[in-house]
Amino acid sequence: MQSDGSEARFVPHKSPYQRLSRWMLDISGDRGVLKDIIREGAGELVTPDASVLVKYSGYLEHMDKPFDSNCFRKTPRLMKLGEDITLWGMELGILSMRRGELARFLFKPTYAYGALGCPPLIPPNSTVLFEIELLDFLDSAESDKFCALSAALLLLRRRSALPEEQHLVEAAKLLVLLNLSFTYLKLEQPTRALHYGEQALIIDQKNAKALFRCGQACLIMTEYQKARDFLVRAQKEQPFNHDINNELKKLASCYRDYTDKEKEMCHRMFAPYDNGSTVGENSRFFN
C-alpha cells in the first residue's frame, strides 16, 4: 500500500518557556535575553554604571515558587550595575527599563547560570525567568555622591574631634544628613528620609531644610499631622520660602482629599437602604 504523503507529522511538545519565548522581545540580539513588558515605565532608560532599586523574583521552569527573590524585604538595597548584580542577563534587562516599569525576562544559560548551573539549586543549562520591577535608579554621578555621603557620615561619627573642632564636625555632619535625607526622598524611601532629617534636627533643631525634609517624608507617608507640624516649624524659620509654602498647600489639598474620601466612606456605610434601615442594622444578615 503506497503512502499518500498525508501521514501526520510528529510535532515535538514545546515547554512553557519555549511557548512564552515566541512572542517576547529579543534585547540581546541572539535571543539569549527575551523581554515582555507587564507595566510600562516612564522617563529615561537606566544609565550604565547606575545604582538601581529593584524588586525581583527568579523562577525555574515547572516551578511555582521563586528560587530567588528580594520581594520579601521591606526595603530593597541599592545595587550598582557592574558590581552588585552577578547575572549578565539581569544587567542587560535592567538597562532596557524605565522607572516604574515591571517586566518579565527569560535568560538563556549563557546569560544566567551557565552550563554548570548552580547546584543544588539551579540545574545545568537552565533557562530562568525573572520578573523585575524597577523602582528607581541613580545615575553614576548621583550614585557616587550617595556612596560618598554614606561613607562620610560613618567617618564623621567615628571621629573624635577636639573641643575647638567640634562645631566644624557637627556642621559637616549636618550637611551630610540633609543630603542623605534628600537622596532617600528621591528614592521614594520616606522612612529613611525622615530618619536622617530627624538626625539633622538633633544637631540643629531650627534648621529649616531639615524640617522641610521631615515634612515632605511625613506627607508621603500620609502622616498629615506630623507633616503639618514640621512644615509649620519650617515656615516659621523661613516665612517666604517658596518650596515650604507650596508644600503646605500640597498638604492642605491632600488632607482635604483624604477627609472627603473618609466622609464618602462613612456615608456609604450608614446610608439607608430602600426599607429605611441602615447598613449597620442590616449587618446581622451577613453574620
Backbone hydrogen bonds in HBPLUS format (Angstrom, degrees):
<---DONOR---> <-ACCEPTOR-->    atom                        ^
c    i                          cat <-CA-CA->   ^        H-A-AA   ^      H-
h    n   atom  resd res      DA  || num        DHA   H-A  angle D-A-AA Bond
n    s   type  num  typ     dist DA aas  dist angle  dist       angle   num
A0018-GLN N   A0015-SER O   3.08 MM   3  5.12 117.6  2.48  98.2 113.7     1
A0019-ARG N   A0015-SER O   2.97 MM   4  6.29 158.6  2.02 158.5 164.4     2
A0020-LEU N   A0016-PRO O   2.89 MM   4  6.09 159.1  1.93 148.1 154.5     3
A0021-SER N   A0017-TYR O   2.90 MM   4  5.97 151.5  1.98 143.2 150.5     4
A0022-ARG N   A0019-ARG O   3.37 MM   3  5.65 148.1  2.48 103.3 111.4     5
A0024-MET N   A0021-SER O   3.28 MM   3  5.16 173.8  2.29 106.6 108.1     6
A0025-LEU N   A0035-LYS O   2.79 MM  10  4.92 158.9  1.83 154.4 147.1     7
A0035-LYS N   A0025-LEU O   2.72 MM  10  4.92 149.4  1.81 135.2 146.0     8
A0027-ILE N   A0033-VAL O   3.05 MM   6  5.89 165.5  2.07 163.3 167.9     9
A0108-LYS N   A0032-GLY O   2.86 MM  76  4.97 168.4  1.88 151.8 153.5    10
A0034-LEU N   A0106-LEU O   3.03 MM  72  5.11 162.9  2.06 145.6 151.0    11
A0106-LEU N   A0034-LEU O   2.97 MM  72  5.11 150.9  2.05 133.5 141.3    12
A0036-ASP N   A0104-ARG O   2.81 MM  68  5.11 146.4  1.92 155.1 161.4    13
A0104-ARG N   A0036-ASP O   2.79 MM  68  5.11 167.3  1.80 152.3 156.4    14
A0038-ILE N   A0102-LEU O   2.83 MM  64  5.44 145.9  1.95 139.6 149.5    15
A0039-ARG N   A0102-LEU O   2.94 MM  63  4.90 161.3  1.98 143.5 143.0    16
A0102-LEU N   A0039-ARG O   2.99 MM  63  4.90 162.0  2.02 136.6 141.0    17
A0042-ALA N   A0099-ARG O   2.92 MM  57  5.50 148.5  2.02 144.7 153.9    18
A0046-VAL N   A0097-MET O   3.10 MM  51  6.13 141.4  2.25 165.4 174.3    19
A0050-ALA N   A0047-THR O   3.12 MM   3  5.51 138.2  2.30 138.1 135.4    20
A0081-LEU N   A0050-ALA O   2.92 MM  31  5.84 173.9  1.93 170.9 170.3    21
A0051-SER N   A0138-LEU O   2.91 MM  87  5.24 156.5  1.97 150.5 158.0    22
A0138-LEU N   A0051-SER O   2.79 MM  87  5.24 160.6  1.83 156.8 163.5    23
A0052-VAL N   A0079-MET O   2.67 MM  27  5.29 156.0  1.73 155.3 152.4    24
A0079-MET N   A0052-VAL O   2.96 MM  27  5.29 170.6  1.97 148.8 151.1    25
A0053-LEU N   A0136-ASP O   2.85 MM  83  5.26 165.3  1.88 157.5 152.8    26
A0135-LEU N   A0053-LEU O   2.84 MM  82  5.41 145.1  1.96 152.3 162.5    27
A0136-ASP N   A0053-LEU O   3.41 MM  83  5.26 156.1  2.47 134.5 137.8    28
A0055-LYS N   A0133-GLU O   2.95 MM  78  5.12 154.5  2.01 142.4 150.7    29
A0133-GLU N   A0055-LYS O   2.80 MM  78  5.12 160.3  1.83 154.8 159.9    30
A0070-ASN N   A0056-TYR O   3.14 MM  14  5.93 154.1  2.21 156.7 161.2    31
A0057-SER N   A0131-GLU O   3.02 MM  74  5.41 139.8  2.18 143.1 154.4    32
A0131-GLU N   A0057-SER O   2.96 MM  74  5.41 158.4  2.01 153.8 159.6    33
A0058-GLY N   A0068-ASP O   2.71 MM  10  5.15 163.5  1.73 160.2 163.7    34
A0067-PHE N   A0058-GLY O   2.86 MM   9  5.86 142.0  2.00 150.4 161.9    35
A0059-TYR N   A0129-LEU O   2.68 MM  70  5.11 159.5  1.72 156.6 163.5    36
A0129-LEU N   A0059-TYR O   2.96 MM  70  5.11 170.8  1.97 152.8 155.2    37
A0063-MET N   A0060-LEU O   3.19 MM   3  5.59 138.7  2.37 139.0 134.2    38
A0073-ARG N   A0070-ASN O   3.19 MM   3  5.65 163.0  2.22 111.7 117.0    39
A0083-GLU N   A0080-LYS O   3.17 MM   3  5.62 157.0  2.23 131.2 132.8    40
A0084-ASP N   A0080-LYS O   2.93 MM   4  5.39 166.6  1.95 157.3 161.6    41
A0091-GLU N   A0087-LEU O   3.16 MM   4  6.49 157.9  2.21 149.4 155.1    42
A0092-LEU N   A0088-TRP O   3.03 MM   4  6.33 163.7  2.06 153.7 157.5    43
A0089-GLY N   A0111-TYR O   2.86 MM  22  4.60 151.5  1.94 141.1 137.1    44
A0093-GLY N   A0089-GLY O   2.87 MM   4  6.02 156.6  1.92 146.6 154.0    45
A0094-ILE N   A0090-MET O   2.88 MM   4  6.07 163.5  1.90 152.7 156.0    46
A0095-LEU N   A0091-GLU O   3.07 MM   4  6.27 154.1  2.14 145.8 152.8    47
A0096-SER N   A0093-GLY O   3.03 MM   3  5.33 150.9  2.12 105.5 114.6    48
A0097-MET N   A0094-ILE O   3.02 MM   3  5.24 165.2  2.04 116.7 118.6    49
A0101-GLU N   A0098-ARG O   3.03 MM   3  5.58 157.4  2.08 142.4 143.1    50
A0100-GLY N   A0134-LEU O   2.76 MM  34  5.44 145.5  1.88 158.7 166.6    51
A0134-LEU N   A0101-GLU O   2.94 MM  33  5.54 156.1  1.99 160.9 167.5    52
A0103-ALA N   A0132-ILE O   2.96 MM  29  5.55 165.5  1.98 157.3 161.0    53
A0132-ILE N   A0103-ALA O   2.91 MM  29  5.55 161.5  1.94 161.6 167.3    54
A0105-PHE N   A0130-PHE O   2.77 MM  25  5.18 158.8  1.81 154.9 162.1    55
A0130-PHE N   A0105-PHE O   2.88 MM  25  5.18 156.5  1.94 142.4 150.3    56
A0107-PHE N   A0128-VAL O   2.85 MM  21  5.38 168.6  1.87 163.0 166.9    57
A0128-VAL N   A0107-PHE O   3.03 MM  21  5.38 152.6  2.11 149.9 152.2    58
A0111-TYR N   A0108-LYS O   2.86 MM   3  5.54 141.4  2.01 123.5 133.6    59
A0112-ALA N   A0109-PRO O   3.01 MM   3  4.84 159.8  2.05 102.3 108.5    60
A0114-GLY N   A0109-PRO O   2.76 MM   5  4.49 146.5  1.87 137.0 132.8    61
A0118-CYS N   A0122-ILE O   2.86 MM   4  4.62 152.7  1.94 121.4 130.7    62
A0121-LEU N   A0118-CYS O   3.06 MM   3  5.92 117.4  2.47 140.2 137.2    63
A0122-ILE N   A0118-CYS O   2.95 MM   4  4.62 174.0  1.96 118.1 118.7    64
A0143-SER N   A0139-ASP O   2.74 MM   4  5.85 161.5  1.77 164.2 170.7    65
A0144-ASP N   A0140-SER O   2.90 MM   4  6.06 162.8  1.93 149.3 153.6    66
A0145-LYS N   A0141-ALA O   3.00 MM   4  6.18 153.1  2.07 142.4 150.2    67
A0146-PHE N   A0142-GLU O   2.88 MM   4  6.12 155.6  1.94 146.9 153.6    68
A0147-CYS N   A0143-SER O   2.94 MM   4  6.24 164.5  1.97 155.5 158.7    69
A0148-ALA N   A0144-ASP O   2.88 MM   4  6.02 153.6  1.95 143.0 151.1    70
A0149-LEU N   A0145-LYS O   2.83 MM   4  6.05 151.1  1.91 147.6 155.6    71
A0150-SER N   A0146-PHE O   3.01 MM   4  6.31 159.9  2.05 150.2 154.9    72
A0151-ALA N   A0147-CYS O   2.98 MM   4  6.20 161.9  2.01 147.9 152.9    73
A0152-ALA N   A0148-ALA O   2.79 MM   4  5.93 157.2  1.84 146.7 153.9    74
A0153-LEU N   A0149-LEU O   2.91 MM   4  6.10 159.2  1.96 150.3 155.1    75
A0154-LEU N   A0150-SER O   3.13 MM   4  6.37 158.7  2.18 144.6 150.0    76
A0155-LEU N   A0151-ALA O   2.97 MM   4  6.27 159.7  2.02 151.7 157.0    77
A0156-LEU N   A0152-ALA O   2.85 MM   4  6.07 160.1  1.89 152.2 157.9    78
A0157-ARG N   A0153-LEU O   2.96 MM   4  6.13 152.2  2.04 148.1 155.1    79
A0158-ARG N   A0154-LEU O   3.14 MM   4  6.36 140.1  2.31 139.5 149.8    80
A0158-ARG N   A0155-LEU O   3.17 MM   3  5.14 125.7  2.48  92.8 106.8    81
A0159-ARG N   A0155-LEU O   3.01 MM   4  6.14 133.1  2.24 143.1 155.6    82
A0165-GLU N   A0162-LEU O   2.78 MM   3  5.14 147.5  1.88 114.2 125.1    83
A0166-GLN N   A0162-LEU O   3.07 MM   4  6.16 123.5  2.40 152.2 167.7    84
A0166-GLN N   A0163-PRO O   3.35 MM   3  5.24 149.2  2.46  96.9 105.4    85
A0168-LEU N   A0165-GLU O   2.95 MM   3  5.40 128.5  2.22 111.1 124.8    86
A0169-VAL N   A0165-GLU O   3.11 MM   4  6.46 156.5  2.16 155.9 163.3    87
A0170-GLU N   A0166-GLN O   2.91 MM   4  6.15 162.1  1.95 154.6 159.5    88
A0171-ALA N   A0167-HIS O   3.05 MM   4  6.10 151.0  2.14 135.9 143.4    89
A0172-ALA N   A0168-LEU O   3.02 MM   4  6.24 156.5  2.07 144.3 150.4    90
A0173-LYS N   A0169-VAL O   2.85 MM   4  6.08 158.0  1.90 149.6 156.3    91
A0174-LEU N   A0170-GLU O   2.89 MM   4  6.04 154.2  1.96 144.9 151.6    92
A0175-LEU N   A0171-ALA O   3.16 MM   4  6.41 159.0  2.20 145.5 149.8    93
A0176-VAL N   A0172-ALA O   3.11 MM   4  6.40 159.0  2.15 149.3 154.6    94
A0177-LEU N   A0173-LYS O   2.94 MM   4  6.15 163.7  1.97 153.9 158.2    95
A0178-LEU N   A0174-LEU O   2.99 MM   4  6.19 158.0  2.04 151.2 156.8    96
A0179-ASN N   A0175-LEU O   3.08 MM   4  6.28 157.1  2.13 145.7 151.7    97
A0180-LEU N   A0176-VAL O   2.88 MM   4  6.13 152.7  1.95 150.6 158.6    98
A0181-SER N   A0177-LEU O   2.95 MM   4  6.13 155.4  2.01 145.7 152.3    99
A0182-PHE N   A0178-LEU O   3.04 MM   4  6.29 157.5  2.09 144.6 150.4   100
A0183-THR N   A0179-ASN O   2.93 MM   4  6.12 155.9  1.98 143.9 150.7   101
A0184-TYR N   A0180-LEU O   2.96 MM   4  6.19 161.4  2.00 152.2 156.0   102
A0185-LEU N   A0181-SER O   3.08 MM   4  6.32 143.0  2.22 141.6 151.7   103
A0186-LYS N   A0182-PHE O   3.07 MM   4  6.39 153.1  2.14 146.5 153.5   104
A0187-LEU N   A0183-THR O   2.98 MM   4  6.30 141.3  2.13 141.3 152.7   105
A0189-GLN N   A0184-TYR O   2.85 MM   5  5.23 168.8  1.86 162.8 161.7   106
A0188-GLU N   A0185-LEU O   3.02 MM   3  4.99 156.9  2.07 103.9 109.0   107
A0193-ALA N   A0189-GLN O   3.08 MM   4  6.34 159.4  2.12 150.1 156.6   108
A0194-LEU N   A0190-PRO O   2.80 MM   4  5.92 157.8  1.85 148.5 153.3   109
A0195-HIS N   A0191-THR O   3.03 MM   4  6.25 154.1  2.10 140.8 148.2   110
A0196-TYR N   A0192-ARG O   3.06 MM   4  6.38 164.5  2.09 156.0 157.2   111
A0197-GLY N   A0193-ALA O   2.95 MM   4  6.11 150.5  2.04 144.2 153.4   112
A0198-GLU N   A0194-LEU O   2.85 MM   4  6.02 158.1  1.89 153.7 158.5   113
A0199-GLN N   A0195-HIS O   2.99 MM   4  6.26 145.0  2.12 140.8 151.1   114
A0200-ALA N   A0196-TYR O   3.00 MM   4  6.23 147.8  2.10 140.3 148.2   115
A0201-LEU N   A0197-GLY O   3.07 MM   4  6.42 143.8  2.21 139.6 149.4   116
A0202-ILE N   A0198-GLU O   3.16 MM   4  6.48 130.1  2.42 137.5 149.3   117
A0202-ILE N   A0199-GLN O   3.24 MM   3  5.25 137.2  2.43  94.3 105.8   118
A0203-ILE N   A0200-ALA O   3.07 MM   3  5.35 130.0  2.33 101.2 113.5   119
A0204-ASP N   A0200-ALA O   3.00 MM   4  6.35 158.0  2.05 146.8 153.7   120
A0207-ASN N   A0204-ASP O   3.15 MM   3  5.47 164.9  2.17 120.0 119.9   121
A0211-LEU N   A0207-ASN O   3.02 MM   4  6.30 163.9  2.04 155.9 160.8   122
A0212-PHE N   A0208-ALA O   2.86 MM   4  5.99 152.7  1.94 143.8 151.8   123
A0213-ARG N   A0209-LYS O   2.92 MM   4  6.16 160.4  1.96 148.3 152.9   124
A0214-CYS N   A0210-ALA O   3.00 MM   4  6.21 162.0  2.03 150.6 155.4   125
A0215-GLY N   A0211-LEU O   2.94 MM   4  6.13 152.8  2.01 143.6 151.5   126
A0216-GLN N   A0212-PHE O   2.91 MM   4  6.19 156.8  1.96 151.5 157.6   127
A0217-ALA N   A0213-ARG O   2.98 MM   4  6.23 162.0  2.01 150.2 154.7   128
A0218-CYS N   A0214-CYS O   2.99 MM   4  6.21 163.4  2.02 150.5 154.6   129
A0219-LEU N   A0215-GLY O   2.99 MM   4  6.15 149.8  2.08 145.4 153.8   130
A0220-ILE N   A0216-GLN O   3.08 MM   4  6.38 156.9  2.13 150.8 156.1   131
A0221-MET N   A0217-ALA O   3.10 MM   4  6.40 148.2  2.20 143.4 152.4   132
A0223-GLU N   A0218-CYS O   2.84 MM   5  5.08 157.6  1.89 159.6 155.8   133
A0222-THR N   A0219-LEU O   3.00 MM   3  4.86 158.3  2.05 103.6 108.9   134
A0227-ALA N   A0223-GLU O   2.95 MM   4  6.14 157.0  2.00 152.9 160.5   135
A0228-ARG N   A0224-TYR O   2.90 MM   4  6.08 156.3  1.96 146.0 151.7   136
A0229-ASP N   A0225-GLN O   2.97 MM   4  6.26 158.8  2.02 147.9 153.7   137
A0230-PHE N   A0226-LYS O   3.04 MM   4  6.30 167.1  2.06 154.2 156.4   138
A0231-LEU N   A0227-ALA O   2.95 MM   4  6.10 166.3  1.97 151.5 155.9   139
A0232-VAL N   A0228-ARG O   2.84 MM   4  5.87 160.6  1.88 153.6 158.2   140
A0233-ARG N   A0229-ASP O   3.15 MM   4  6.25 155.7  2.21 141.3 147.9   141
A0234-ALA N   A0230-PHE O   2.91 MM   4  6.20 149.9  2.00 144.0 153.2   142
A0235-GLN N   A0231-LEU O   2.83 MM   4  6.06 155.4  1.89 145.9 152.6   143
A0236-LYS N   A0232-VAL O   2.94 MM   4  6.14 145.2  2.06 141.2 150.5   144
A0237-GLU N   A0233-ARG O   3.26 MM   4  6.59 143.4  2.40 140.1 148.2   145
A0237-GLU N   A0234-ALA O   3.12 MM   3  5.26 125.8  2.43  97.0 110.3   146
A0238-GLN N   A0234-ALA O   2.96 MM   4  6.28 150.8  2.05 147.2 156.2   147
A0241-ASN N   A0238-GLN O   3.19 MM   3  5.52 166.7  2.21 121.3 120.9   148
A0245-ASN N   A0241-ASN O   3.09 MM   4  6.30 167.6  2.11 156.5 160.0   149
A0246-ASN N   A0242-HIS O   2.97 MM   4  6.13 154.5  2.03 147.5 154.8   150
A0247-GLU N   A0243-ASP O   2.96 MM   4  6.14 150.0  2.05 143.9 152.0   151
A0248-LEU N   A0244-ILE O   3.04 MM   4  6.34 147.0  2.15 146.1 154.8   152
A0249-LYS N   A0245-ASN O   3.11 MM   4  6.42 149.9  2.21 141.5 149.2   153
A0250-LYS N   A0246-ASN O   2.90 MM   4  6.18 154.1  1.97 145.6 153.1   154
A0251-LEU N   A0247-GLU O   2.87 MM   4  6.07 152.3  1.95 142.4 150.0   155
A0252-ALA N   A0248-LEU O   2.97 MM   4  6.23 157.8  2.02 144.9 150.2   156
A0253-SER N   A0249-LYS O   3.01 MM   4  6.28 155.9  2.07 147.7 153.8   157
A0254-CYS N   A0250-LYS O   2.91 MM   4  6.15 162.4  1.94 151.4 156.2   158
A0255-TYR N   A0251-LEU O   2.86 MM   4  6.01 161.6  1.89 154.0 159.2   159
A0256-ARG N   A0252-ALA O   2.95 MM   4  6.05 150.9  2.03 140.2 148.5   160
A0257-ASP N   A0253-SER O   3.00 MM   4  6.26 160.1  2.04 149.6 154.4   161
A0258-TYR N   A0254-CYS O   2.93 MM   4  6.14 153.4  2.00 143.9 151.8   162
A0259-THR N   A0255-TYR O   2.90 MM   4  6.17 162.7  1.93 152.1 155.4   163
A0260-ASP N   A0256-ARG O   2.95 MM   4  6.13 153.6  2.02 146.9 154.6   164
A0261-LYS N   A0257-ASP O   3.03 MM   4  6.25 154.8  2.09 145.8 151.8   165
A0262-GLU N   A0258-TYR O   2.98 MM   4  6.26 152.6  2.05 145.6 153.8   166
A0263-LYS N   A0259-THR O   2.89 MM   4  6.11 158.0  1.94 147.4 152.8   167
A0264-GLU N   A0260-ASP O   2.96 MM   4  6.18 157.5  2.01 145.0 151.3   168
A0265-MET N   A0261-LYS O   2.91 MM   4  6.09 156.2  1.97 147.1 153.4   169
A0266-CYS N   A0262-GLU O   2.95 MM   4  6.19 160.7  1.98 149.7 154.9   170
A0267-HIS N   A0263-LYS O   2.86 MM   4  6.05 154.5  1.92 147.3 155.0   171
A0268-ARG N   A0264-GLU O   2.98 MM   4  6.24 154.0  2.05 145.2 151.5   172
A0269-MET N   A0265-MET O   2.96 MM   4  6.19 149.6  2.05 144.7 153.5   173
A0270-PHE N   A0266-CYS O   3.05 MM   4  6.24 151.3  2.13 149.5 155.4   174
A0271-ALA N   A0267-HIS O   2.80 MM   4  5.50 105.4  2.37 139.5 154.1   175
A0273-TYR N   A0277-SER O   2.69 MM   4  5.54 167.7  1.71 170.7 171.8   176
A0276-GLY N   A0273-TYR O   2.97 MM   3  5.33 161.6  2.01 114.2 117.9   177
A0282-ASN N   A0278-THR O   3.04 MM   4  6.33 142.8  2.18 146.6 157.0   178
A0282-ASN N   A0279-VAL O   3.10 MM   3  5.14 124.7  2.42  95.5 109.9   179
A0283-SER N   A0279-VAL O   2.95 MM   4  5.97 114.7  2.38 143.3 159.8   180
A0283-SER N   A0280-GLY O   3.32 MM   3  5.14 152.1  2.40  94.6 102.7   181
A0285-PHE N   A0282-ASN O   3.04 MM   3  5.84 159.5  2.08 122.9 128.0   182
A0286-PHE N   A0283-SER O   2.95 MM   3  5.43 158.6  1.99 113.5 120.5   183
A0287-ASN N   A0284-ARG O   3.34 MM   3  5.23 164.7  2.36 100.4 104.5   184
